Each structure stands twice: as structure tokens, then as C-alpha cells.
């Protein structure tokens, strides 16, 4: 009798995937959901089940702040689409868009500060000249 209960529990465990959905809502602020989904579920299914879709205007993922494009999605830091299949213990990440292009910010900072105060030229090194 106890063996029947154990077999049933093992079957139920194998019939679902446990995943975590993490939404970055602001700098240093995240919301996290741990879900049990059926085997064969996709990233889009997990986002809908988590309620993260309600954070934005999209049916499968929140929208970014500028222009209403779908937010970037990833599994364990690798960019994927909403149709990506999930595996047990995956970490699904919904990324916020960058507010400033890092390359543009660096160029503007360099133009403002000049070569003498930016990067490798910022510190005077002691020792022999040349």
C-alpha cells in the first residue's frame, strides 16, 4: 500500500516542472514567482501563469518603457523567445530595457572630460618618463 502512494507521488512529481520567474521592476528591485507547470510548457506559459504579464500590456511578456516593444526574456542569462521549452528548475528572467546606451554614455563622458581625465590616461604613473 505504501509503495502505491510512493509511485503516485513520483509520477506526479515527474509530470510537472518547477521553474522560477524573475521580473526586474526597478533597479535593485525584483519580483519572483516559483511555479509548477506541466512538462512541455514554454517560457510564455510560465510568464502568463506567474502574473508577470499583468505588469505590462502584453499577453506573453511585459512591455518595455520606451515604445511598447516586448521586454527581453531569458533563461539563466541566455536570451530566448517566448516559445522556448522549459526544463525543471529553470530560472526565467524578464529584463528591463536600458535607459541609456552604455556606448553613447561613454562617448559623451569622454567628450566632456577629455582624454587626460578618462580611462587609462586618468592617473599619472610614477617612474621614468617614456
One Martini backbone bead per residue (centre of mass of N, CA, C, O) as a GRO file, in nm:
protein
  130
    1UNK     BB    1   0.058   0.062  -0.021
    2UNK     BB    2   0.304   0.251   0.006
    3UNK     BB    3   0.404   0.209  -0.287
    4UNK     BB    4   0.164   0.344  -0.431
    5UNK     BB    5   0.210   0.629  -0.312
    6UNK     BB    6   0.499   0.668  -0.420
    7UNK     BB    7   0.433   0.633  -0.722
    8UNK     BB    8   0.232   0.869  -0.740
    9UNK     BB    9   0.430   1.092  -0.651
   10UNK     BB   10   0.641   1.049  -0.877
   11UNK     BB   11   0.449   1.105  -1.112
   12UNK     BB   12   0.373   1.395  -1.027
   13UNK     BB   13   0.659   1.510  -1.035
   14UNK     BB   14   0.721   1.430  -1.341
   15UNK     BB   15   0.463   1.607  -1.460
   16UNK     BB   16   0.644   1.848  -1.355
   17UNK     BB   17   0.765   2.181  -1.333
   18UNK     BB   18   1.014   2.379  -1.182
   19UNK     BB   19   0.995   2.737  -1.172
   20UNK     BB   20   1.145   3.066  -1.212
   21UNK     BB   21   1.023   3.402  -1.195
   22UNK     BB   22   1.191   3.708  -1.300
   23UNK     BB   23   1.127   4.056  -1.223
   24UNK     BB   24   1.243   4.369  -1.326
   25UNK     BB   25   1.112   4.676  -1.197
   26UNK     BB   26   1.386   4.789  -1.074
   27UNK     BB   27   1.645   4.893  -0.935
   28UNK     BB   28   1.701   4.639  -0.710
   29UNK     BB   29   1.412   4.513  -0.815
   30UNK     BB   30   1.215   4.219  -0.749
   31UNK     BB   31   1.013   3.959  -0.880
   32UNK     BB   32   0.896   3.632  -0.753
   33UNK     BB   33   0.820   3.305  -0.899
   34UNK     BB   34   0.696   2.983  -0.813
   35UNK     BB   35   0.642   2.705  -1.036
   36UNK     BB   36   0.400   2.467  -1.160
   37UNK     BB   37   0.443   2.280  -1.458
   38UNK     BB   38   0.398   2.127  -1.732
   39UNK     BB   39   0.521   1.929  -1.941
   40UNK     BB   40   0.605   2.145  -2.221
   41UNK     BB   41   0.643   2.414  -2.136
   42UNK     BB   42   0.671   2.755  -2.182
   43UNK     BB   43   0.772   3.068  -2.130
   44UNK     BB   44   0.492   3.197  -2.180
   45UNK     BB   45   0.339   3.022  -1.976
   46UNK     BB   46   0.494   3.120  -1.724
   47UNK     BB   47   0.421   3.420  -1.744
   48UNK     BB   48   0.117   3.386  -1.729
   49UNK     BB   49   0.112   3.223  -1.454
   50UNK     BB   50   0.260   3.453  -1.277
   51UNK     BB   51   0.156   3.761  -1.371
   52UNK     BB   52   0.367   3.934  -1.535
   53UNK     BB   53   0.181   4.030  -1.770
   54UNK     BB   54   0.032   4.247  -1.584
   55UNK     BB   55   0.276   4.453  -1.574
   56UNK     BB   56   0.184   4.471  -1.869
   57UNK     BB   57   0.044   4.476  -2.215
   58UNK     BB   58   0.102   4.182  -2.259
   59UNK     BB   59   0.041   3.838  -2.308
   60UNK     BB   60   0.363   3.732  -2.258
   61UNK     BB   61   0.490   4.026  -2.190
   62UNK     BB   62   0.625   4.282  -2.092
   63UNK     BB   63   0.680   4.608  -2.148
   64UNK     BB   64   0.860   4.851  -2.231
   65UNK     BB   65   0.903   5.193  -2.175
   66UNK     BB   66   0.994   5.222  -2.487
   67UNK     BB   67   0.744   5.170  -2.739
   68UNK     BB   68   0.614   4.873  -2.659
   69UNK     BB   69   0.805   4.655  -2.644
   70UNK     BB   70   0.908   4.366  -2.574
   71UNK     BB   71   1.059   4.223  -2.340
   72UNK     BB   72   1.326   4.069  -2.236
   73UNK     BB   73   1.429   3.724  -2.251
   74UNK     BB   74   1.533   3.456  -2.015
   75UNK     BB   75   1.761   3.174  -1.945
   76UNK     BB   76   2.011   3.196  -1.749
   77UNK     BB   77   2.107   3.465  -1.936
   78UNK     BB   78   1.963   3.362  -2.199
   79UNK     BB   79   1.838   3.449  -2.485
   80UNK     BB   80   1.481   3.418  -2.550
   81UNK     BB   81   1.182   3.305  -2.642
   82UNK     BB   82   0.843   3.230  -2.574
   83UNK     BB   83   0.887   2.924  -2.718
   84UNK     BB   84   1.060   2.812  -2.509
   85UNK     BB   85   1.155   2.545  -2.353
   86UNK     BB   86   1.131   2.383  -2.046
   87UNK     BB   87   1.300   2.312  -1.744
   88UNK     BB   88   1.391   2.195  -1.466
   89UNK     BB   89   1.484   2.474  -1.272
   90UNK     BB   90   1.433   2.722  -1.416
   91UNK     BB   91   1.534   3.066  -1.493
   92UNK     BB   92   1.324   3.330  -1.547
   93UNK     BB   93   1.387   3.634  -1.734
   94UNK     BB   94   1.289   3.983  -1.703
   95UNK     BB   95   1.396   4.257  -1.876
   96UNK     BB   96   1.507   4.563  -1.860
   97UNK     BB   97   1.561   4.840  -2.009
   98UNK     BB   98   1.778   5.056  -2.114
   99UNK     BB   99   1.816   5.399  -2.066
  100UNK     BB  100   2.124   5.380  -2.158
  101UNK     BB  101   2.369   5.380  -2.378
  102UNK     BB  102   2.683   5.287  -2.299
  103UNK     BB  103   2.839   5.403  -2.543
  104UNK     BB  104   2.721   5.688  -2.539
  105UNK     BB  105   2.800   5.760  -2.249
  106UNK     BB  106   3.106   5.734  -2.293
  107UNK     BB  107   3.139   5.944  -2.516
  108UNK     BB  108   3.026   6.183  -2.355
  109UNK     BB  109   3.229   6.167  -2.119
  110UNK     BB  110   3.484   6.202  -2.292
  111UNK     BB  111   3.408   6.478  -2.416
  112UNK     BB  112   3.386   6.623  -2.137
  113UNK     BB  113   3.675   6.528  -2.002
  114UNK     BB  114   3.875   6.392  -2.168
  115UNK     BB  115   4.178   6.224  -2.194
  116UNK     BB  116   4.315   6.304  -1.910
  117UNK     BB  117   4.037   6.192  -1.730
  118UNK     BB  118   4.029   5.917  -1.897
  119UNK     BB  119   4.101   5.620  -1.820
  120UNK     BB  120   4.435   5.555  -1.863
  121UNK     BB  121   4.489   5.885  -1.832
  122UNK     BB  122   4.402   5.960  -1.532
  123UNK     BB  123   4.681   5.853  -1.428
  124UNK     BB  124   4.971   5.918  -1.278
  125UNK     BB  125   5.282   5.775  -1.317
  126UNK     BB  126   5.538   5.650  -1.166
  127UNK     BB  127   5.854   5.719  -1.299
  128UNK     BB  128   5.971   5.684  -1.591
  129UNK     BB  129   5.979   5.845  -1.868
  130UNK     BB  130   5.867   5.673  -2.166
   0.00000   0.00000   0.00000
